[in-house]
Amino acid sequence: NSSNPAGFILLGFSDQPQLETILLLVVSIIYVLTLVGNTAIILVSYLNPKLHKPMYFFLANLSFLDLCFTASIVPQMLWNLKGPEKTISYTGCVIQFYIALGLGSTECILLTVMAYDRFNAICRPLHYGVIMHPQLLRRLAAVAWISGFVESTVQTILVFQLPLCSHHRVDDFMCEEPALIKIACVNTAFLENELSVASVLYVVIPLGLILVSYGCIARSVL
């Protein structure tokens, strides 16, 4: 086994090479559209004074997050789809894992915050301006970003301390925790349980809060 390999082989779509050219084209188009769309949202939200409102503040945050998230994953994916080698360096894997997980966790919290904003806008319109004041907006955004990357820091430290088996073949198109855990040469029950807890905190609970918020909105509108 090895605790610090030179790199990893990303298996991804290697079992379906006939699809790689199609995937390369489709992913490239989607990537360009994502870059253009999110950049446009950020610029318009910033340049148009009429859009300096809580909803567009959070939307700009979400667009910036989406830009960073796709930039952390898609270029490596396109490179691997283009050539015969499906590799990523150890350092590149750590960086991709940390950034993608941090941004993914941040997005879950940020979407919850946006649902809370819409709840106040529709269900408490008379108090909306008082509740969602600029200082609170900045605090909520900061909580989303900081909590997301705190989670990512913890997970990155735990995962990359694991001794890995010698083949270093990751059954995924990117460095994700479940795929990396599979190639560990030790008992990973603790880490799998910790991942389950993190999933509840960053996926299940935010999803529940979002559903409750939009349920209240639907009831208020109807």
URHUNOR-V613067 format. One record per residue. N is the residue number from 0. OMEGA is omega in whole degrees, 0 to 359 (NA if undefined). Layout:
N;OMEGA / N;OMEGA
//
This chain:
0;183 / 1;181 / 2;182 / 3;183 / 4;179 / 5;181 / 6;182 / 7;172 / 8;180 / 9;184 / 10;174 / 11;182 / 12;185 / 13;179 / 14;178 / 15;184 / 16;181 / 17;181 / 18;189 / 19;179 / 20;178 / 21;180 / 22;178 / 23;180 / 24;183 / 25;181 / 26;179 / 27;180 / 28;180 / 29;180 / 30;179 / 31;178 / 32;179 / 33;179 / 34;182 / 35;183 / 36;182 / 37;176 / 38;178 / 39;180 / 40;180 / 41;182 / 42;181 / 43;180 / 44;182 / 45;188 / 46;182 / 47;181 / 48;180 / 49;182 / 50;177 / 51;182 / 52;183 / 53;183 / 54;182 / 55;174 / 56;179 / 57;178 / 58;177 / 59;175 / 60;181 / 61;179 / 62;177 / 63;177 / 64;181 / 65;176 / 66;181 / 67;182 / 68;180 / 69;179 / 70;180 / 71;186 / 72;192 / 73;180 / 74;178 / 75;179 / 76;179 / 77;178 / 78;180 / 79;178 / 80;184 / 81;187 / 82;181 / 83;181 / 84;181 / 85;188 / 86;172 / 87;181 / 88;179 / 89;179 / 90;178 / 91;179 / 92;179 / 93;182 / 94;179 / 95;179 / 96;184 / 97;183 / 98;183 / 99;180 / 100;179 / 101;180 / 102;178 / 103;178 / 104;178 / 105;181 / 106;179 / 107;180 / 108;182 / 109;177 / 110;176 / 111;178 / 112;179 / 113;176 / 114;177 / 115;177 / 116;179 / 117;177 / 118;180 / 119;182 / 120;186 / 121;184 / 122;179 / 123;187 / 124;182 / 125;182 / 126;187 / 127;182 / 128;180 / 129;182 / 130;185 / 131;179 / 132;186 / 133;181 / 134;178 / 135;179 / 136;181 / 137;179 / 138;180 / 139;178 / 140;179 / 141;178 / 142;180 / 143;182 / 144;183 / 145;181 / 146;179 / 147;183 / 148;169 / 149;177 / 150;181 / 151;179 / 152;180 / 153;182 / 154;181 / 155;179 / 156;182 / 157;185 / 158;187 / 159;168 / 160;181 / 161;171 / 162;186 / 163;177 / 164;192 / 165;185 / 166;175 / 167;177 / 168;182 / 169;183 / 170;181 / 171;177 / 172;177 / 173;180 / 174;178 / 175;186 / 176;182 / 177;181 / 178;180 / 179;178 / 180;183 / 181;182 / 182;175 / 183;182 / 184;178 / 185;176 / 186;184 / 187;183 / 188;180 / 189;182 / 190;178 / 191;177 / 192;179 / 193;177 / 194;178 / 195;178 / 196;179 / 197;179 / 198;177 / 199;184 / 200;188 / 201;179 / 202;187 / 203;181 / 204;176 / 205;179 / 206;178 / 207;179 / 208;178 / 209;180 / 210;178 / 211;180 / 212;182 / 213;172 / 214;177 / 215;178 / 216;180 / 217;179 / 218;180 / 219;181 / 220;183 / 221;NA
//
